[in-house]
Amino acid sequence: MNLKKRLINSFLIFGIITCILASSLSVWSAFTKRSPFFGTSYDNNYVVNEIELDSNKPAPHNFTIFYGDSMYNYANYKLSADETPVFNGNFASLRKTNNPWKELSLWQNDRKSQQMVMVFDMNAKISNVTVSIQGVNEASNNGVEAKINVMNFILSTKTIGTSTIPEGTTYFPDKIGGNTVVNPQIFPVQPFLVSFSSYTNKVIARHWNYNIIIQYLDNGVYKTKVEKVTLLVSDKTINPTSDFSFNAMTSPATLATYNFNAANIPPTQTTKSGVVTPLNKPDDEVANEIRDLYSANNYFDWMTHHDNYFPSYLDDKYADILKNNYSYMMQMGAQYAYAPIFGNSIMRVSVKNKKNYETHNKYFEEMADFSGDWFANENFEFSFDFNGFDKYLEFVKNNGFTKIYIPTITRGSNGLKFFYNYDNNAGVSSASLGSNNALYNIVSAVKDEFIDGYGNITNLGTSYINNFIPQYFQAVLNYLEQLSDEQKTTASGSKLEFYYSFDETSFEIDQAIIEQINQIDENKLLKSHAYLGWEYRVNIDDSDDLYQKFVEQFDDITIQQREIVVNALNDETRLANLKKIIQERKKANKITWIYSSWNNAPATYIASLPSEAYWGMLIAEKLGADGFTRFAYEGYRNSITSDGDVDNSATKEPGDSYLMYPTYYLQNTMPSIRLFNIQEAYNLVKKMRVLFANGDLTEASKIQLLSYLVNPKTFKNTSNYMFANDKNLEIKDVDFASINGMIEYLKISLTNKGA
């Protein structure tokens, strides 16, 4: 019996014999009635990989090769006490693996991939392994882009783990880029990603042959091995329309990491009133609220205070690189760009204090004192500079976005910054600064002060809503009204839409801000959007509460997976309520997305199973939503970098917040395997719709397929990790084995239908 038939006959028990999983569960799958084909040992020290073996065929001396689906993790490594990578699996089993290339079926406007895994003899002297792929005969001109790249290992440290995500420091194959492995002895199991994409109008439908060329040094001797692979290009087409799309928060930054250090990390206390930075304070001293700026460019910097950290969209030389980065999103019908306005990357808020001061310190003390009704101070005058927004509009249009979300209120370290020009303040002159002659001083103290730890608005937050929001959005409206039609029109001819946006704030806070904006937006130039989760609480058992908070309140909404979606999946009545609300929004021409953020599971983290990246997109289709959103797209957090391939961004959760790897000064940025799998999930949804429209998939079959997508939480109180930090939520772990089963079942079923 051939492999394809064997897979189809066994998918209901999910005995997928072609795959190994280095970080999966040592339990019976919820869908399995025989011993699992993959598993982690009970003490989490090794992985048993029961795969198809050819025991009569001895393994070659230097390396073996097998192929596998992109939705599986075939290799990860634990860091030993002496900081040496140690394979986290059954290496001897991998050396005997005989899993040949499985022909991929590629539609128009599609991307498909498969892993090629090389397993090296650790005693062999193999080095400088370089891979490439070439089309045979006319395949090089068939309109298909064929690539093979190294799946680079990322070092990730987690102080808390789960039954599938190891605690400690582990290497995961995630960053897709480059084609050379210098020293296979460090990582003796090395996956590569073979990918094909068809985003041109010149794709020719037929079978195509390709050669994967592997060149390497074997004990100092150059050798070459050729692997033959095939591709079937279909004449069916995926239409990346906006009726179903993938979106993500975008933060186009210049450098790989922001340089967090003692000089630019705010103090841990939340009350920051009256703290003043003396002039000429050394960079390595503790940061406070007021900083000297010696360059006008500094105000674009939203996390640090250095010229070379200004957002990359301000520099035209990065335009082509950014277009390549965001091309993946555009291939999935992405709609919105999230303007990073807090921290003033696209807008500068200047404040003039009309009061006279005898000294700089007296002036600074009052400006940094947020203990009172600061925004209602009658001596303060606010002004708004939108020069950065002009460049941001270019960035948005150049990269195909059609909507801009403008934040309304903030909490956390990404606070609101105010700029002061000394010459704007009576009694204080820049000339008195002597040789420093600072152009601006910045007060960046408004952090963690608008909303308290329970999600409630503070007195300062109320002052912000009542006094600052009207000025802020009147300035936004004035800016939008003076834009030309050309500035507000995309390259495709569609009009840009502008939204004010909320990020997981409460219904009451959102409502108060909406009331303020409605009073000044007489021409309805602005629409509304909200990420609904965390502190946006809703009773999903109450249809009236759902309608008020999900249908009436906003134009676009993005529903949090953690608090809302997984709870709805646990109960048929709740699920029906949520589906009904989404349909009510569709009738009102309102957009509804599902999104995944921190503390979510299933997830799209470095340490997640790659199959998890499919789950959110497919659940969105099950609910009838308009797509899936992931926070965030490119890296911006501490130590998320390809400069050393280390991720220490979130040690207390198995998570990270990016899908695209930036590199130093945006040279050669690289996608993650998670982004590729999200794209394949998106394409599965679109293919499902095409098959349904063509009559190749019945409505009953589609409903049955989607019914297997559930909330895979089955184990209670078995893990030291909570996937949600809300004490009111149940402590549950996740049956990741069942996720593999769900996704594999759906993929096989649709492939059998022609997907």
N, C-alpha and C positions, 0 to 999 in steps of 0.2 A: 504494500500500500504506500503510495507516495506521500510526501510530507504534507502537501496541501489537504489531501483527503483526510489524513490522520488528524490534522488540526480541526477541520470542520466537524468530524465525528466526535471530537472530544471537547468542544468548546463549552458545552453546558457544565462540565465538571472542571473546566479551566485547567486541564492537565496540559499545559503548553510545554511541550518537550523541547522546544528550540531555544529556551532562554534560561539564563541564570540570573540570579539577583543577589548582589553582594550585601544588600541591606534590607532583607525582607523578614517576615515573621516566621517563627518556628511554631506555627499553630496550624490546625486544619483550616483551610479556607472555608468561608461560609458557603461557598459554592462547590466544594470539592468533596467527593465521597471515597477518595483513596489518598494514600500518603502524598503530602505536598511535593511538588517538583522543585521547590526551592525552600530555603529556610535558614534562619540563623540559629546557632546552638543556644541552648537555654542559658548558658553563662556568657553568651554574646562574644565568644572568642574566635569563632570561625564560622564559615558558611558552608553548608553542604549543597552542592550543585548536582542534582541528579538529572543529567541531560543525556541526549542520544550519544552513545559512544560506539566507536568501531574498535573493539578490543583486539582484533586481529591485526590492526595496522599500527606499527610502532610510530611513535612521534619522531619527527625529524630532529636532527641534533640541535639546530640553532633556534628555530621558532616554528610555531604553528599558527594557522589563521582560521578563524571562524567568523560567521556573520550573524547579526542579530538585530532585533527591532530597536528603534530609537527610544522606545518607551521603557527600556530596562537599563539598570545600572549594572554593568558587567565587571566593574573594577573600582574598588576604593581601598584606601590604605590607612591604617592606624599609624600614628607616630609613636615609636617606641621610646623607652626611657632615655636612650642615647640619641634621640631625635633622628632615628632612621625610619623611613617608610617601610611598613610591613604589610604585605597583602592581606586583606581582610576576607579570606575565602579559602576554598579548597583548590589550591594551585595545581595539584596533581590531576584533578579532574579536568580542569581547563586545558591542560596540555593534551588531553585525549579527545577534546571536543571536535566533532565532525559535523558542522552545521553549514551547509553550502549557501551561496547567494540565493536569495529569493527574489525573483523578478518583480520589480516595482511597476505599478500602473500609474501613469502620470496624465492628468487632465490638462487642458489649457488653463492658464492662470493658477498653477498648482505648484506645490513644493513637496517632494517626498524624499525620505532619507532612510538610510540603513547603516548600522555600525559594522565596521570591519575591525575585528579585535585580533591583535597580534600578541601571542603568548611566547615570551622569550625564554630560552634555557638560561637560567641565571649564571651558569658556569661558562657559557659561551662568550666570546669576545666580540659581541656585535655592537656597532656604534654607527652614528651618522645615518640613521634610517630616514630616507626621504621618499615621500609618496607623491604621485601625480596621477591624473586620469586623462585619457585621450579617447576620443570617438574613433571608431573603426570606419574607414572609408568616408562616406559623406556625412557620417554622424556629427562631425565637427561643425557642420553648417546646417544643422536641423532645427535651429532656433531654441534648443534646450541648453541651459547653462549647467554644466556638470562640474562638480567640485569634490575634492577630498581634502579634509583638514584634520589636523590633530585635535583631539578632545583634551585640552590642557587641564592638568590637575590644579585645583584650587585648595589651598590649605585653610581649613575652617575649624575654629575652636568653639566648642559648645560646653558651657559649664553645667548644663542640664540636658539630658537626653531622653529618648523614648526607646521603646522596644525595637524600633527600626532606625532611628537616628542616633548614632553612637555619641555618648558623652566623651568629651576629651577633644583631642586634635586629630582631625581626619582629612585625608585628601579625597576630593571628589572630581571626576572628569566632567567639566562643565563649559569651559570657555573654548569656543570653536574658532580656531585660527592657526595659521602657519602650516607647514607641511614637513617639518623635520623634527625628529626625536634624536637628541644628541647622545644620551646615555640610557639605553633600555635597562641597564642593571639596577637603576634606581626605582623604576616602575616597570617591572617585568611583564605586567599585563597592561597593554596600551591600546585603548580604543581610538579609532578614527571615524569620522562621520563622512559617509559618501552621500552627497545630496544632489538632487536634480530639480531645477526650477524652470517654469515655462511662462514667464511673464513678458513675452514678446508676441507680436502678431505674425511671426514667421515660423511657428511651430508646425512640424510635419508629423501627422499621425501615422505610426507604424511601429514595428519592432526595431530596436537599435542595439548595436553591440558596442561595448566600451572595454578598454584595457586599463586596469589599475597597475601602474608601474611602481615597483618597490625597489629602490636602490639602497645598498647598505655596504658597510665595511665588515667583513668577517675575518677577524684576526689579521687585519691589515690589508685584506684582499677585497677589491671592489666586486660586488656581485649584484645581479638584477633578477627579480622574480616578477612575473606578469600574472595577474589575476583577471580572468575574463568574466564580465558581468553583462547583464542584459536589462533593457528598459522597454516597456510597452507604453507608447504615447497614444492616448485616446483622443478622439475628436470631440468628446464632451467638454463643456466649458464651465468653469466656476466664474460667477459674476460677483466681484467684490463690491456689492452695493451697500448703501447705508442702512438697509432694513435689518441687517445683522452685522455687527462690527466688533472689533477689538480696540480698546483704548487703554491708555496708561498715562499717569502723570509724567510730564516731561520736564527735565531740568538740564538744558543744554549747557554744560560747564566746560571750561577750558582744560582743566587738569584732571588727572586720574583721581586724585583725592583732594579734599580740602584740608588745609594744613591746620588741624586742630592742635592747639598747644596751650600752655598756661597763659599765654598772652591774649588768646581770643576765645577761650571757653568761659562762659559766664559763671559766676559763683553758684553754688548749689542752693543757697537760700532763695526763697521766692520773694522776699521783701527786699527791695533794692533801693530804697529811698535814701537820698542824701549821700550817696557814695560818689566820690569825685576822683578822677584820674589826674594827677599832677602833670603839667606839661613836660615833654621830653622823657616820659617814663620809659625805661628800657623794655624791649619787646618781651623779654623773658620773665617779667614780673607779672603778678596776678592781675587779671583783667578787671576793670571796673566799668562804670557806665559811660564815661565821656572819653572820646578818643580824638587825637589829632589826625586830620587827613591832609596830605600835602599834594594830592592829585584829584582833579575833578572826576577821574575815572572811578575812584574808590566807591562812589555811591552806588555803583551797579553791583558791588560785591555783597551778596546776601548772607554769607556766613563768616567771612574773614575780612581782613583789612589789608589786602595786598593787591597791587596793580595787576599782577598776572593771573588773578583769579576771577577777573570779570567774565560774565557769561559769554560763551563762544559765539552766540548769534550776533554779537556786536562787531565781530571781526569777519569781514567778507571772505578772508582766505579759508575759513572753515565751512563755507556754504556747501561745497560738494560733499565733504565728509558727513555733514549733518543730513544732507539729502539721502545719502546712502544709509545712514543709521535709521532714519525714519521711513525708509522704503518698505521695511517689513511691516510697519503699522499701516501704511497706505495699501499694501497688498491685502490687508484685512479690513479695509473700509473705515479706518480710523477717522474720527470726526473732530475731536477737540484737543486743543493745547491748553494746559493749565498754567496761567500766567503766574510766575513766582513773585508776586508783587510785594509780599511782606519781606522785609529786609531790603526792599526798594530796588530790586534788580531791574524793573522796568519803569519805576516811578520814584521820584525823590520828593519827600515831604519836607519842606523847610518851615521853620517856625521863627517868627520875629517876636521878641519880647519888648514891649514899649516902655517897660519900667527901666529907670536908671539904676545902675549899680556902681558902687565905689571900687569894687575889685572883681577880678575874674572869679575867684572862689565863691563870692556871694551870688554871683550870676549863675554859676554852675550848680550850686547847692539847690537853688529854687527850681532850676530846670530839671534836675534829677530827682526831685521830691514828688513822688506819686502817691503820697499818703492822703492827699485831699482830692477834691473834685478837679483834677488837673486839666481836663479837656474843657472845663467851663471857665478857666481863668481868663478874665476879661482883658488882661494885658497881652495875651497870646494871639497872634495872627498866623494862620496856616496858609501856605501856598504850595502848589503842586507843579512839578516839572515832569512832563511826559516825553522828553527827548528819547529816553530808552524805549518807550512804547512804540515810537516810529520804527525803530529797528526790529522790535519784536513782531510787529505787523509784517515786515518783510520776511522774517523767519517763518511765521505761520503760513503765509501765502506760498513761499518757495517750497514748503514741504507738504503742501496739500491739505492742511487742516482747514475746516470750515467754521469752527466755533472757537471762541476764547472764553475760558472761565476765569473770572476775576475774583479772588478771595474777598470775603467781607470781614471776617474776624479771625483772630489767631490765638493760639495758646502754645506753650512750649518755647523752645529756644529760638525758633524762627520768628522773632518778635518784630514789632513795628519800630522803625528807626526814624529819628528826626535829625535834620541837619540845621546848623546855625552858622550863618555868615556873620562874623563879628561886626562888620561894618553896618549890618542891619540893626544893630542894637545900640541905642543911645548910651554914651558913657563908656562903651567898650569898643576898642579899635584894633584891627589886625596889626596896625603899626606897632602897638605896644608889645607884640610878641617878639620883637627883635628879629634876629636872623631867621628864625623858624618860619615866620610869616605863613602860618597854616591857613589854607583857604576855607576850610570848614571844620567844625567840630561836631561829632556825632554822639547823640544820646541813644544808646541801644538798650535801654533799661526796661522797656515795656514788654516783659516776657513773663509768662505764667501769672499774669495779674488781671486779665479780663475775666477768666473763668477759673473757678476753684477746682480742687481735686475731685469733687463730686459732680462736676458738670454744671454747677449753678453760676449764674452771672454774679460778678462782684460789684461793689460800688463803683470802682473805677471802670469796669466793663459797662455798667449802665450809663456812666458819664460818656464813655466812648460812643455808645449807640446813639444817645440823645444829642450829643454835641459835635462829634467828629464825623460820624457816618453821613449826615446830610451834607457837610462840606466836601467830604471825600468823594461821594458819588455825584454831587453836583459838578465837581471838577471833572470826573470821568465823563459825564454827559456832555459837558462843554467841549471836551476833547473830541468825543465821537462826532458831535455835530459839525465840527470844523474840518473833519476828514473829507477828502474828495471821494467821489464814487470809485475812482481807480484804486485808491488806497483800501477801500472796503470790498474790493472784488478779487476773487481768486483767479488763478490762471485758467481754470476750467469755466469761468464765467459766473460762478455762484457767488452770492453775497455772503460776506462774513457776518456771523451772528455773535452778539456779545451777551454774556451771562454774568450775573453776580452769583457767587458760589459759597456753599457752606460745607464744612468738613467735620462731620460727625458731632455737631453741636445739637443742643436740645431743641425740641419743637418750639418752646417758649422763646428762646434766644433768636431762633430763625424768624419767628413771627414778628418779634419786636423790630428786627432790622428790615424785614420786608415792608412793614408799615411805614418806616422812615423813608425808604426808597420810593415807595408808591406815591408819597406826597410830593416828590420832586420830579419823578419821571413821567411827566404829563403825556409825552409822545410815545411812551412805551418802547423806548430804544433798547431797553435791557430786558432779558428773560432771566429766569431763575433756575438754579441747579443746586442739588445737595447730595452729598454722600450720606446715606442714612444708615447709621449703625452706632455702636458704642454708646454715646450719650443721647442719641435720638431714639427715645424709647417709644415702642408702639405695642399694643396688645393685639397679637395676630389672631387671637380667638374672637375679637370684637370687630365685626365687619364695618361698623360705623367709624370706629377709631382708625382702622386701616384706610377707609375712604378719605377721612378728613386729612390724615397725615401723609398719605401716599398719592392721592389723586388730586385733591384740591390745592395743595400747598405749592407745588413746584411744576415747572415745565419739563425739565430733565431730572431724573433721579437715578442714583446708583446705589443699589441695595447691598448692604454688608452681608457677606456669607455667614459670618460667625454667629451674630445674634439673631438673625432673621431667617436666612435660607435654611440652615441645617435644622432649626427648630421646626420649620414648616415641613421639611422632608420626613420628620419623625411622626407626623400625624396627618391622616388623610383629610380631615376637616380643615386643618390649617393650610395644607397644600392647596386644597380647592379654593380657600379664601384668597391666598396669595395669587393663584392663577387668575382668579376673577378680577382682582384689583389691577393686575397687569393688563388684562383685556380692556378694562374700563379706561385705562390710560391710553391704550391704542386707539380706542374710539374717539378720544379727545385729542388725538394727534400728539401725544406726549411720549417721550422716549424713556425707556426703563432698561437699565443695565444691572447686571450682577457684578459684584467686585470682591476681590480677595486682598487682604492687607495683612499686617502683622498679627501674630497669634491666631492664624487661620489654619485649619486642616480640613480636608486635603489642601495642599498648598503648592507653591512653585518656588521652593527654597533650594539652595544648593544641595542641602542634605536630604531633600525629599526624594521619594521615588520619582523618576522621570515621568511615569504614567500619571502622576497626580496633576501634571500640567494640563491634561485633557479634561479633567473633571469639571472645573468651573464653567468652561465654554459649553460643554454638553449639558450641564445642569441648566444653564441659561436657556438653551433650546427647549429643554423639557418644561420649563416654567412658561414658555412663550415670550420670554424677554427679548430685548433688541441686541443682546450681545453680552460680552464679558469685559471687565476692566481689571487691570492689575496695577497696584501701587508697588513699585514705580518702574519707569522704563530704564533709565540709565543711572549708574552709580553716583551717589553724592555723599555717602556716609564715610565715616572714618575707616581707613584701611581697606576700603573696597577698591582694589587696584589690580592691574596686571603688572605693576612694577614690583615683582616678587611674588605675585599670585597668592596673596594672603587676604583672607576675609575674617576680620574680627568685629564685624559690625553689630552683631546681636548675640552675644555669648549666652544670654539667659533664655533664649528661645532658639529652636532650630530654624532660624529664618534670616532672610536678607531681603533687601528691598529694591532690587534692580534686575533687569533682564539683559541689558547691553553693557559690555565691559568697555569703559573708556580707557585710553592709554595716555601717556604723558603728552600733553599738548595735542590731544586728539589725533595722534598718529596711529593709523591702523587699528581702529576700534573693532571689537569683535562681539558677535552675538553669543548667547548661551544656548545650550541644548534645550533649556526650558522654553526659550522663545521659539525655537523650531517646533517643539512639540505643541505649544499653544497654537502655532500657525497650522499645524496638521489637524488639530482639533477643530479649528475654525473651518478648514477646508472640508472636514468630515460633515459638519453641519450643512455647509453649502451643497455638498454632493448629495446628502440625504434629501434636501429640498428639490434638487434637480431630478433625482431618481423618482421621487414622489410625483412631481409634475409630469414626468414622462410615463408614468404608470408602471415603472419597474419596481416600485415599493408601494405597497398598499398602506392605507391609513392605519389599519389594524396592526400591520407589521411594524410601522413606525412607532406607534404607541407602545407596542410590546418591547421594542428595542430600548426606548427611553425609560420604560418602567424598571429596567435593571439598574438604572442609575439612582442610587439611594445614598443616604448619609451613612457612611461605613463606620459608625461608632458602635462598638459592641462590647468593649471591655471596660468595666468600671473599677476605679481605684486600683489599677494594676501598674500605674506609671508614676514616676516622681515628677512628671511634667504636666502642667495644665495647658491645654491649647487655648483657653480663654482665661483672662485674669480677673474676670468678674466673679466675685464670691457667690453670687446668686445662681451661677450656672453650674451644672453638674460636672464633676471631675470625670472625664472620660478619655480613654486612649482611642486610637484609631486602628481598625483592622485594615492595614494597608494591603494585605494579600487580596482582600475582596475588591480593592480598587483595581488592581491588576486584572482581576477577573472581569469586572464590569467593562473596562476599556477594551480588553482583548476580545471579549465577546462581541462588542459593537463593531470593532474594526474588522473582525473576520466576517461577520454577517454582511457588512456593507461592501467589503471586498468581493464577496461572493455574488453581490448584485451588480458589480462593475465599478465600484468606487476604487 
